[in-house]
Structures are given as C-alpha cells and as structure tokens.
Amino acid sequence: MLKKISQLIHNKRKQLNLTIEQLAEKSNVSISLISRIERGDVANISINKLADIAKALDLELINFFSYPQFSDIPTVELLQYIGSLTEENRKEFSKSILKIIKL
C-alpha cells in the first residue's frame, strides 16, 4: 500500500512539474517527509498529512487506497473522471468505452 502511495505522489508531482520543495511548500509538509515518502522510507503517515499532499497534487485520498494495482496517473485520472459522473452518465460512458474496445 505505501509503495503505491509513494509511486502516485512521485508520478503526479513529476506530471505537474513540481520539485519536492515546491510540493512541500504547497502542501505544508516538510521537504524531508516528501522525499522519504517518494523513496518509500516511511512506515506510516498521518491521514492529515496525506490529505494535504493529495490536495496539493489535485488528488483525493481515495486515490491512494482504491485499486492498489493502479499507480499510474492516467489511470487514476480516468477513475477520478468516471467517479465524477452521474450514475446514468457513468453507465453510458462505460458502455461506449466497452463498445470501442470491442471494435
């Protein structure tokens, strides 16, 4: 679980072209903690700090805990998008995507 969190933070930070220092400032978390998280050197982290980091990266806490096999940003962003749709729109979107895939 922590490995996925580390990868997501690192990948999203890179995608946003943020340095560790910039992310630390934006999230009000120490540079040292961000660095340790990205290296996977943290055994635990408080939910409050993780929420601050997520917010600074335009992520949600759920992104760190759902679907542990997904740590790449495009997949996480797609899941966020799907989750933001109404139930009816999500159903139609999913049908359309599956139809395209089966072509």
Backbone as ProteinMPNN parsed JSONL, in Angstrom:
{"seq_chain_A": "MLKKISQLIHNKRKQLNLTIEQLAEKSNVSISLISRIERGDVANISINKLADIAKALDLELINFFSYPQFSDIPTVELLQYIGSLTEENRKEFSKSILKIIKL", "coords_chain_A": {"N_chain_A": [[0.82, -1.194, 0.0], [1.855, 1.32, 0.88], [3.854, 1.55, -0.99], [2.459, 1.979, -3.369], [1.293, 4.449, -2.759], [3.59, 6.013, -2.548], [4.533, 5.873, -5.204], [2.395, 7.056, -6.609], [2.406, 9.685, -5.577], [4.966, 10.537, -6.359], [4.804, 10.215, -9.197], [2.642, 11.926, -9.875], [3.577, 14.374, -8.936], [5.763, 14.747, -10.655], [4.377, 14.852, -13.096], [3.047, 17.264, -12.792], [5.157, 18.919, -12.911], [6.47, 19.728, -10.572], [8.883, 20.457, -8.077], [10.32, 18.632, -5.326], [10.584, 20.403, -3.255], [8.782, 22.428, -3.961], [6.345, 21.017, -3.856], [6.346, 20.378, -1.15], [6.124, 22.926, -0.011], [3.656, 23.76, -1.085], [1.929, 21.884, 0.035], [2.335, 22.185, 2.688], [3.981, 20.46, 4.092], [6.905, 18.87, 5.292], [9.981, 19.035, 3.433], [11.698, 16.932, 3.806], [9.927, 14.861, 4.612], [8.344, 14.526, 2.297], [10.315, 13.676, 0.504], [11.169, 11.303, 1.775], [8.793, 9.823, 1.66], [8.451, 9.508, -1.125], [10.689, 7.946, -1.676], [9.977, 5.676, -0.41], [10.585, 5.289, 2.213], [9.044, 5.525, 4.488], [7.253, 4.298, 7.154], [4.735, 4.772, 8.099], [2.167, 7.268, 7.756], [0.456, 10.219, 8.652], [-3.055, 10.658, 8.229], [-3.924, 13.263, 7.912], [-1.635, 14.62, 6.914], [-1.251, 13.193, 4.555], [-3.632, 13.853, 3.274], [-3.216, 16.585, 2.896], [-1.078, 16.519, 1.09], [-2.283, 15.159, -1.039], [-4.275, 17.024, -1.775], [-2.659, 19.156, -2.627], [-1.67, 18.025, -4.907], [-3.833, 17.813, -6.527], [-5.338, 15.526, -6.146], [-7.393, 12.984, -4.597], [-7.949, 11.571, -1.355], [-8.972, 8.986, -1.612], [-7.813, 8.077, -3.949], [-5.372, 7.069, -3.199], [-5.967, 4.731, -1.919], [-7.812, 3.127, -3.25], [-8.082, 0.536, -5.664], [-5.353, -0.878, -5.625], [-3.571, -1.803, -7.552], [-3.198, 0.163, -9.395], [-1.04, 2.67, -10.085], [-0.351, 4.5, -11.858], [-0.663, 7.715, -13.252], [-2.421, 8.478, -15.489], [-4.39, 6.412, -15.428], [-5.425, 6.702, -12.843], [-6.461, 9.299, -13.083], [-8.437, 8.825, -15.008], [-10.132, 7.122, -13.563], [-10.913, 8.937, -11.582], [-12.339, 10.736, -13.157], [-14.43, 9.106, -14.142], [-15.639, 8.505, -11.718], [-16.683, 10.98, -11.1], [-18.894, 11.325, -12.627], [-22.482, 11.275, -13.108], [-24.641, 8.576, -12.117], [-26.127, 7.585, -14.306], [-24.787, 8.794, -16.498], [-22.268, 7.657, -16.117], [-22.823, 4.995, -16.61], [-23.538, 5.1, -19.358], [-21.154, 6.119, -20.418], [-19.382, 4.027, -19.781], [-20.505, 1.933, -21.277], [-20.069, 2.951, -23.863], [-17.242, 3.09, -24.002], [-16.609, 0.376, -23.695], [-17.77, -0.598, -26.012], [-16.138, 0.614, -27.957], [-13.698, -0.609, -27.343], [-14.209, -3.226, -28.047], [-14.282, -3.152, -30.788]], "CA_chain_A": [[0.0, 0.0, 0.0], [2.714, 2.508, 0.93], [4.598, 1.641, -2.252], [1.552, 2.618, -4.329], [1.185, 5.852, -2.362], [4.859, 6.638, -2.934], [4.57, 5.991, -6.662], [1.412, 8.045, -7.043], [2.891, 11.018, -5.225], [6.104, 10.842, -7.233], [4.356, 10.351, -10.585], [1.803, 13.112, -10.024], [4.464, 15.537, -8.757], [6.504, 14.89, -11.909], [3.438, 15.269, -14.128], [2.756, 18.678, -12.553], [6.436, 19.63, -12.98], [6.79, 20.3, -9.268], [10.017, 19.895, -7.35], [9.951, 18.188, -3.983], [10.488, 21.617, -2.446], [7.525, 23.105, -4.301], [5.256, 20.222, -3.306], [6.386, 20.542, 0.309], [5.573, 24.253, 0.3], [2.242, 23.782, -1.476], [1.162, 21.002, 0.918], [2.694, 22.498, 4.069], [4.61, 19.251, 4.619], [8.35, 19.07, 5.189], [10.718, 18.507, 2.285], [12.208, 15.635, 4.234], [8.857, 13.867, 4.587], [8.011, 14.252, 0.895], [11.42, 12.893, -0.038], [11.117, 9.958, 2.361], [7.609, 9.14, 1.111], [8.732, 9.119, -2.513], [11.68, 6.862, -1.669], [9.397, 4.506, 0.254], [11.25, 5.156, 3.508], [8.116, 5.883, 5.559], [6.467, 3.142, 7.581], [3.361, 5.251, 8.221], [1.987, 8.706, 7.568], [-0.857, 10.614, 9.165], [-4.078, 10.931, 7.217], [-3.94, 14.713, 7.674], [-0.515, 14.972, 6.034], [-1.547, 12.597, 3.256], [-4.701, 14.669, 2.68], [-2.594, 17.836, 2.446], [-0.298, 16.205, -0.108], [-3.252, 14.859, -2.097], [-4.886, 18.287, -2.205], [-1.636, 19.905, -3.372], [-1.472, 17.328, -6.182], [-5.146, 17.691, -7.178], [-5.816, 14.157, -5.979], [-8.245, 12.758, -3.44], [-7.425, 10.485, -0.523], [-9.415, 7.693, -2.142], [-6.889, 7.655, -5.0], [-4.266, 6.342, -2.596], [-6.402, 3.48, -1.297], [-8.611, 2.28, -4.133], [-7.379, -0.135, -6.749], [-3.916, -0.838, -5.332], [-2.74, -2.143, -8.711], [-3.047, 1.335, -10.251], [-0.249, 3.769, -9.544], [-0.028, 5.428, -12.938], [-1.528, 8.885, -13.189], [-3.547, 8.469, -16.44], [-5.437, 5.511, -14.955], [-6.038, 7.346, -11.677], [-7.272, 10.413, -13.578], [-9.617, 8.258, -15.651], [-11.023, 6.677, -12.49], [-11.49, 10.143, -10.981], [-13.337, 11.255, -14.086], [-15.585, 8.203, -14.119], [-16.287, 8.678, -10.42], [-17.349, 12.282, -11.018], [-20.097, 11.3, -13.454], [-23.716, 10.763, -12.505], [-24.765, 7.133, -12.358], [-26.587, 7.369, -15.676], [-23.694, 9.141, -17.415], [-21.214, 6.656, -15.929], [-23.291, 3.79, -17.311], [-23.424, 5.346, -20.794], [-19.721, 6.239, -20.707], [-18.801, 2.678, -19.725], [-20.992, 1.206, -22.458], [-19.39, 3.487, -25.042], [-15.842, 2.668, -23.957], [-16.57, -1.065, -23.963], [-18.087, -0.762, -27.426], [-14.925, 0.969, -28.683], [-12.687, -1.634, -27.074], [-14.581, -4.471, -28.736], [-14.227, -2.968, -32.255]], "C_chain_A": [[0.867, 1.262, 0.0], [3.534, 2.679, -0.347], [3.743, 2.333, -3.317], [1.425, 4.105, -4.026], [2.439, 6.61, -2.794], [4.919, 6.878, -4.437], [3.598, 7.047, -7.169], [1.884, 9.464, -6.762], [4.018, 11.433, -6.158], [5.641, 11.112, -8.666], [3.539, 11.625, -10.803], [2.642, 14.379, -9.863], [5.229, 15.806, -10.051], [5.594, 15.39, -13.027], [3.13, 16.766, -14.011], [4.009, 19.547, -12.621], [6.761, 20.382, -11.694], [8.069, 19.671, -8.729], [9.503, 19.402, -6.002], [9.743, 19.408, -3.092], [9.167, 22.35, -2.704], [6.325, 22.353, -3.741], [5.195, 20.376, -1.793], [5.761, 21.878, 0.7], [4.074, 24.297, 0.039], [1.374, 22.968, -0.511], [1.394, 21.288, 2.396], [3.207, 21.257, 4.815], [6.115, 19.422, 4.413], [8.931, 18.426, 3.923], [11.198, 17.091, 2.601], [11.135, 14.551, 4.155], [8.477, 13.517, 3.152], [9.075, 13.35, 0.279], [11.38, 11.454, 0.484], [9.928, 9.161, 1.828], [7.908, 8.637, -0.293], [9.751, 7.991, -2.602], [11.132, 5.585, -1.046], [10.005, 4.244, 1.612], [10.353, 5.513, 4.683], [7.268, 4.662, 5.888], [4.999, 3.51, 7.772], [3.344, 6.76, 8.044], [0.597, 9.06, 8.063], [-1.802, 10.916, 8.0], [-4.11, 12.426, 6.898], [-2.831, 15.133, 6.717], [-0.757, 14.42, 4.629], [-2.64, 13.39, 2.538], [-4.137, 15.988, 2.156], [-1.798, 17.628, 1.163], [-1.239, 15.938, -1.282], [-3.859, 16.137, -2.651], [-3.906, 19.102, -3.049], [-1.398, 19.311, -4.755], [-2.758, 17.189, -6.992], [-5.627, 16.248, -7.216], [-6.775, 14.124, -4.796], [-7.656, 11.602, -2.646], [-7.786, 9.115, -1.072], [-8.474, 7.174, -3.22], [-5.721, 6.852, -4.45], [-4.67, 4.938, -2.143], [-7.236, 2.575, -2.189], [-7.739, 1.692, -5.231], [-5.865, -0.108, -6.571], [-3.025, -1.186, -6.52], [-2.49, -0.952, -9.622], [-2.231, 2.409, -9.555], [0.166, 4.736, -10.651], [-1.093, 6.518, -12.992], [-2.654, 8.862, -14.227], [-4.698, 7.559, -15.985], [-6.167, 6.116, -13.764], [-6.934, 8.502, -12.122], [-8.535, 9.923, -14.278], [-10.619, 7.789, -14.603], [-11.673, 7.861, -11.785], [-12.601, 10.696, -11.867], [-14.605, 10.402, -14.053], [-16.359, 8.375, -12.813], [-17.038, 9.989, -10.295], [-18.658, 12.323, -11.804], [-21.318, 10.859, -12.645], [-23.819, 9.276, -12.844], [-25.179, 6.837, -13.797], [-25.486, 7.682, -16.688], [-22.547, 8.141, -17.322], [-21.569, 5.38, -16.685], [-23.124, 3.954, -18.82], [-21.959, 5.448, -21.226], [-19.086, 4.852, -20.77], [-19.236, 1.845, -20.924], [-20.234, 1.649, -23.708], [-17.937, 3.027, -25.115], [-15.731, 1.18, -24.272], [-16.869, -1.353, -25.422], [-16.855, -0.456, -28.279], [-13.86, -0.121, -28.537], [-12.955, -2.895, -27.883], [-14.563, -4.349, -30.259], [-13.059, -3.694, -32.866]], "O_chain_A": [[0.634, 2.172, -0.796], [3.868, 3.796, -0.74], [4.238, 3.169, -4.073], [1.449, 4.929, -4.94], [2.355, 7.711, -3.338], [5.309, 7.956, -4.888], [3.934, 7.839, -8.05], [1.772, 10.342, -7.617], [4.022, 12.546, -6.684], [6.033, 12.107, -9.276], [3.725, 12.321, -11.8], [2.433, 15.353, -10.585], [5.332, 16.95, -10.491], [5.989, 16.25, -13.814], [2.971, 17.45, -15.022], [3.943, 20.759, -12.417], [7.255, 21.509, -11.718], [8.302, 18.476, -8.914], [8.386, 19.721, -5.596], [8.826, 19.434, -2.271], [8.521, 22.83, -1.773], [5.395, 22.964, -3.214], [4.111, 20.492, -1.221], [4.963, 21.947, 1.635], [3.312, 24.816, 0.855], [0.219, 23.318, -0.266], [0.734, 20.706, 3.257], [2.908, 21.041, 5.99], [6.539, 20.058, 3.448], [8.43, 17.417, 3.427], [11.113, 16.185, 1.772], [11.403, 13.446, 3.683], [8.306, 12.343, 2.824], [8.753, 12.369, -0.391], [11.539, 10.505, -0.284], [10.045, 7.962, 1.575], [7.648, 7.477, -0.612], [9.68, 7.166, -3.513], [11.755, 4.528, -1.145], [9.955, 3.123, 2.117], [10.855, 5.779, 5.776], [6.644, 4.069, 5.008], [4.119, 2.662, 7.624], [4.368, 7.433, 8.167], [-0.339, 8.275, 7.906], [-1.382, 11.37, 6.936], [-4.302, 12.812, 5.744], [-3.07, 15.922, 5.803], [-0.498, 15.099, 3.635], [-2.575, 13.574, 1.323], [-4.538, 16.455, 1.09], [-1.839, 18.461, 0.257], [-1.017, 16.432, -2.388], [-3.945, 16.31, -3.867], [-4.288, 19.672, -4.071], [-0.972, 20.015, -5.671], [-2.771, 16.523, -8.027], [-6.24, 15.806, -8.187], [-6.941, 15.116, -4.086], [-6.951, 10.756, -3.195], [-6.983, 8.185, -1.001], [-8.344, 5.962, -3.395], [-5.141, 6.036, -5.166], [-3.82, 4.06, -1.999], [-7.357, 1.38, -1.917], [-6.766, 2.311, -5.662], [-5.169, 0.608, -7.29], [-1.83, -0.89, -6.493], [-1.662, -1.033, -10.528], [-2.668, 2.989, -8.561], [0.933, 5.67, -10.418], [-2.28, 6.254, -12.799], [-3.781, 9.205, -13.871], [-5.864, 7.918, -16.15], [-7.394, 6.049, -13.687], [-8.037, 8.669, -11.601], [-9.592, 10.543, -14.153], [-11.818, 8.029, -14.737], [-12.85, 7.801, -11.429], [-13.667, 11.076, -11.383], [-15.714, 10.926, -13.949], [-17.59, 8.388, -12.811], [-17.941, 10.103, -9.467], [-19.442, 13.26, -11.656], [-21.197, 10.164, -11.636], [-23.152, 8.791, -13.758], [-24.632, 5.933, -14.429], [-25.276, 6.919, -17.631], [-21.925, 7.812, -18.331], [-20.713, 4.765, -17.32], [-22.626, 3.049, -19.49], [-21.575, 4.925, -22.272], [-18.344, 4.543, -21.702], [-18.426, 1.132, -21.516], [-19.809, 0.82, -24.513], [-17.463, 2.621, -26.176], [-14.853, 0.769, -25.032], [-16.279, -2.261, -26.007], [-16.561, -1.19, -29.223], [-13.206, -0.496, -29.51], [-12.023, -3.552, -28.347], [-14.802, -5.335, -30.955], [-12.868, -3.643, -34.081]]}, "name": "protein", "num_of_chains": 1, "seq": "MLKKISQLIHNKRKQLNLTIEQLAEKSNVSISLISRIERGDVANISINKLADIAKALDLELINFFSYPQFSDIPTVELLQYIGSLTEENRKEFSKSILKIIKL"}
